[in-house]
Amino acid sequence: MKNLTIRQIINIVLIILTLIIVAQNLDSVRINFLFIKFNLPLIIIIAFAFFTGFLTAKVFWTRKPKDTRIAD
């Protein structure tokens, strides 16, 4: 079995917490977007905000390039 890293454990905990929050907020709320008004379940709004943030972080997270220098 593969060992989990600290980053993976934190991600799992954050996802579980997010799912708990989403599951407890099932009420419908009124959304005003520009000139459009509509009702939407709060669960969808929270999930949309979470995944938008997640995808934004994935897009803008840059990895440090590996050191490709040749040792003398």
Backbone as JSON Lines, residues from 0, in Angstrom:
{"i":0,"aa":"M","n":[0.84,-1.18,0.0],"ca":[0.0,0.0,0.0],"c":[0.88,1.24,0.0]}
{"i":1,"aa":"K","n":[0.51,2.19,-0.8],"ca":[1.29,3.42,-0.93],"c":[1.1,4.3,0.3]}
{"i":2,"aa":"N","n":[2.19,4.87,0.8],"ca":[2.12,5.79,1.93],"c":[1.55,7.12,1.48]}
{"i":3,"aa":"L","n":[0.69,7.69,2.31],"ca":[0.1,8.99,2.01],"c":[1.03,10.1,2.48]}
{"i":4,"aa":"T","n":[1.14,11.14,1.67],"ca":[1.93,12.3,2.07],"c":[1.07,13.24,2.91]}
{"i":5,"aa":"I","n":[1.72,14.18,3.56],"ca":[1.0,15.17,4.36],"c":[0.05,15.96,3.48]}
{"i":6,"aa":"R","n":[0.47,16.33,2.3],"ca":[-0.36,17.09,1.36],"c":[-1.63,16.31,1.01]}
{"i":7,"aa":"Q","n":[-1.5,15.01,0.77],"ca":[-2.66,14.19,0.43],"c":[-3.62,14.08,1.61]}
{"i":8,"aa":"I","n":[-3.08,13.95,2.81],"ca":[-3.93,13.86,4.01],"c":[-4.7,15.17,4.2]}
{"i":9,"aa":"I","n":[-4.01,16.3,4.04],"ca":[-4.68,17.6,4.17],"c":[-5.77,17.75,3.11]}
{"i":10,"aa":"N","n":[-5.5,17.33,1.88],"ca":[-6.5,17.4,0.82],"c":[-7.71,16.54,1.15]}
{"i":11,"aa":"I","n":[-7.49,15.35,1.65],"ca":[-8.6,14.46,2.02],"c":[-9.45,15.08,3.12]}
{"i":12,"aa":"V","n":[-8.79,15.64,4.14],"ca":[-9.52,16.27,5.24],"c":[-10.33,17.46,4.74]}
{"i":13,"aa":"L","n":[-9.75,18.29,3.89],"ca":[-10.46,19.45,3.35],"c":[-11.66,19.03,2.49]}
{"i":14,"aa":"I","n":[-11.51,17.99,1.72],"ca":[-12.62,17.51,0.9],"c":[-13.75,16.98,1.79]}
{"i":15,"aa":"I","n":[-13.39,16.24,2.84],"ca":[-14.41,15.72,3.76],"c":[-15.14,16.86,4.46]}
{"i":16,"aa":"L","n":[-14.39,17.87,4.93],"ca":[-15.03,19.03,5.56],"c":[-15.94,19.77,4.6]}
{"i":17,"aa":"T","n":[-15.51,19.91,3.37],"ca":[-16.33,20.58,2.36],"c":[-17.61,19.8,2.1]}
{"i":18,"aa":"L","n":[-17.51,18.48,2.01],"ca":[-18.69,17.66,1.78],"c":[-19.67,17.75,2.95]}
{"i":19,"aa":"I","n":[-19.16,17.83,4.17],"ca":[-20.03,17.98,5.34],"c":[-20.76,19.32,5.28]}
{"i":20,"aa":"I","n":[-20.04,20.38,4.97],"ca":[-20.66,21.71,4.87],"c":[-21.7,21.72,3.76]}
{"i":21,"aa":"V","n":[-21.38,21.15,2.63],"ca":[-22.32,21.12,1.51],"c":[-23.57,20.33,1.87]}
{"i":22,"aa":"A","n":[-23.4,19.19,2.52],"ca":[-24.54,18.34,2.87],"c":[-25.48,19.01,3.87]}
{"i":23,"aa":"Q","n":[-24.96,19.91,4.68],"ca":[-25.79,20.58,5.68],"c":[-26.44,21.86,5.16]}
{"i":24,"aa":"N","n":[-26.15,22.25,3.94],"ca":[-26.71,23.48,3.37],"c":[-27.49,23.16,2.1]}
{"i":25,"aa":"L","n":[-28.66,22.61,2.28],"ca":[-29.48,22.19,1.14],"c":[-30.57,23.18,0.79]}
{"i":26,"aa":"D","n":[-30.69,24.28,1.53],"ca":[-31.74,25.26,1.26],"c":[-31.52,25.95,-0.07]}
{"i":27,"aa":"S","n":[-32.6,26.44,-0.62],"ca":[-32.52,27.18,-1.87],"c":[-32.34,28.67,-1.58]}
{"i":28,"aa":"V","n":[-31.48,29.32,-2.34],"ca":[-31.23,30.75,-2.15],"c":[-31.42,31.49,-3.48]}
{"i":29,"aa":"R","n":[-31.72,32.77,-3.37],"ca":[-31.92,33.6,-4.56],"c":[-30.57,34.18,-5.0]}
{"i":30,"aa":"I","n":[-30.27,34.04,-6.27],"ca":[-29.02,34.52,-6.86],"c":[-29.32,35.68,-7.79]}
{"i":31,"aa":"N","n":[-28.57,36.75,-7.65],"ca":[-28.66,37.89,-8.57],"c":[-27.34,37.97,-9.32]}
{"i":32,"aa":"F","n":[-27.39,37.76,-10.62],"ca":[-26.2,37.85,-11.46],"c":[-26.5,38.79,-12.61]}
{"i":33,"aa":"L","n":[-25.87,39.96,-12.55],"ca":[-26.14,41.03,-13.5],"c":[-27.63,41.35,-13.49]}
{"i":34,"aa":"F","n":[-28.34,41.07,-14.57],"ca":[-29.77,41.36,-14.63],"c":[-30.62,40.1,-14.48]}
{"i":35,"aa":"I","n":[-29.99,38.99,-14.17],"ca":[-30.7,37.72,-14.06],"c":[-30.88,37.38,-12.58]}
{"i":36,"aa":"K","n":[-32.07,36.93,-12.24],"ca":[-32.36,36.5,-10.87],"c":[-32.94,35.09,-10.93]}
{"i":37,"aa":"F","n":[-32.41,34.2,-10.1],"ca":[-32.92,32.83,-10.08],"c":[-32.64,32.19,-8.72]}
{"i":38,"aa":"N","n":[-33.35,31.13,-8.44],"ca":[-33.15,30.37,-7.21],"c":[-32.29,29.15,-7.51]}
{"i":39,"aa":"L","n":[-31.4,28.85,-6.58],"ca":[-30.49,27.73,-6.75],"c":[-30.21,27.13,-5.38]}
{"i":40,"aa":"P","n":[-30.12,25.81,-5.3],"ca":[-29.78,25.2,-4.01],"c":[-28.38,25.64,-3.56]}
{"i":41,"aa":"L","n":[-28.26,25.93,-2.3],"ca":[-26.98,26.39,-1.75],"c":[-25.88,25.37,-1.96]}
{"i":42,"aa":"I","n":[-26.23,24.09,-1.99],"ca":[-25.25,23.02,-2.2],"c":[-24.52,23.21,-3.54]}
{"i":43,"aa":"I","n":[-25.25,23.63,-4.54],"ca":[-24.65,23.83,-5.87],"c":[-23.72,25.04,-5.86]}
{"i":44,"aa":"I","n":[-24.12,26.09,-5.18],"ca":[-23.28,27.3,-5.11],"c":[-21.98,27.01,-4.37]}
{"i":45,"aa":"I","n":[-22.07,26.31,-3.24],"ca":[-20.87,25.98,-2.47],"c":[-19.96,25.06,-3.27]}
{"i":46,"aa":"A","n":[-20.52,24.05,-3.91],"ca":[-19.72,23.12,-4.72],"c":[-19.07,23.85,-5.89]}
{"i":47,"aa":"F","n":[-19.81,24.76,-6.53],"ca":[-19.27,25.53,-7.65],"c":[-18.1,26.4,-7.18]}
{"i":48,"aa":"A","n":[-18.27,27.07,-6.04],"ca":[-17.2,27.92,-5.51],"c":[-15.97,27.08,-5.14]}
{"i":49,"aa":"F","n":[-16.19,25.91,-4.56],"ca":[-15.08,25.04,-4.19],"c":[-14.31,24.58,-5.42]}
{"i":50,"aa":"F","n":[-15.03,24.07,-6.42],"ca":[-14.34,23.56,-7.6],"c":[-13.72,24.66,-8.45]}
{"i":51,"aa":"T","n":[-14.32,25.84,-8.45],"ca":[-13.71,26.97,-9.14],"c":[-12.38,27.33,-8.48]}
{"i":52,"aa":"G","n":[-12.36,27.38,-7.16],"ca":[-11.11,27.65,-6.44],"c":[-10.08,26.56,-6.65]}
{"i":53,"aa":"F","n":[-10.54,25.31,-6.64],"ca":[-9.64,24.18,-6.84],"c":[-9.0,24.24,-8.23]}
{"i":54,"aa":"L","n":[-9.83,24.46,-9.24],"ca":[-9.3,24.51,-10.61],"c":[-8.4,25.72,-10.82]}
{"i":55,"aa":"T","n":[-8.74,26.84,-10.22],"ca":[-7.9,28.03,-10.32],"c":[-6.53,27.76,-9.7]}
{"i":56,"aa":"A","n":[-6.51,27.11,-8.56],"ca":[-5.24,26.78,-7.91],"c":[-4.42,25.83,-8.78]}
{"i":57,"aa":"K","n":[-5.09,24.85,-9.39],"ca":[-4.38,23.9,-10.26],"c":[-3.77,24.6,-11.47]}
{"i":58,"aa":"V","n":[-4.5,25.56,-12.04],"ca":[-4.03,26.25,-13.24],"c":[-2.84,27.15,-12.93]}
{"i":59,"aa":"F","n":[-2.9,27.86,-11.8],"ca":[-1.87,28.85,-11.51],"c":[-0.75,28.35,-10.62]}
{"i":60,"aa":"W","n":[-0.84,27.1,-10.15],"ca":[0.24,26.55,-9.33],"c":[1.38,26.16,-10.25]}
{"i":61,"aa":"T","n":[2.56,26.71,-9.98],"ca":[3.71,26.4,-10.82],"c":[4.68,25.52,-10.05]}
{"i":62,"aa":"R","n":[5.18,24.54,-10.71],"ca":[6.17,23.66,-10.1],"c":[7.55,24.25,-10.33]}
{"i":63,"aa":"K","n":[8.4,24.04,-9.35],"ca":[9.77,24.48,-9.52],"c":[10.45,23.53,-10.49]}
{"i":64,"aa":"P","n":[11.14,24.07,-11.48],"ca":[11.82,23.18,-12.43],"c":[12.93,22.41,-11.73]}
{"i":65,"aa":"K","n":[13.11,21.18,-12.17],"ca":[14.18,20.36,-11.6],"c":[15.52,20.93,-12.0]}
{"i":66,"aa":"D","n":[16.46,20.78,-11.12],"ca":[17.81,21.27,-11.4],"c":[18.44,20.38,-12.46]}
{"i":67,"aa":"T","n":[18.73,20.95,-13.62],"ca":[19.27,20.17,-14.74],"c":[20.75,20.48,-14.97]}
{"i":68,"aa":"R","n":[21.38,21.16,-14.01],"ca":[22.79,21.49,-14.19],"c":[23.63,20.21,-14.11]}
{"i":69,"aa":"I","n":[24.68,20.2,-14.86],"ca":[25.61,19.07,-14.85],"c":[26.69,19.35,-13.81]}
{"i":70,"aa":"A","n":[26.87,18.4,-12.93],"ca":[27.89,18.58,-11.87],"c":[29.27,18.5,-12.48]}
{"i":71,"aa":"D","n":[30.17,19.35,-12.01],"ca":[31.55,19.35,-12.53],"c":[32.39,18.31,-11.84]}
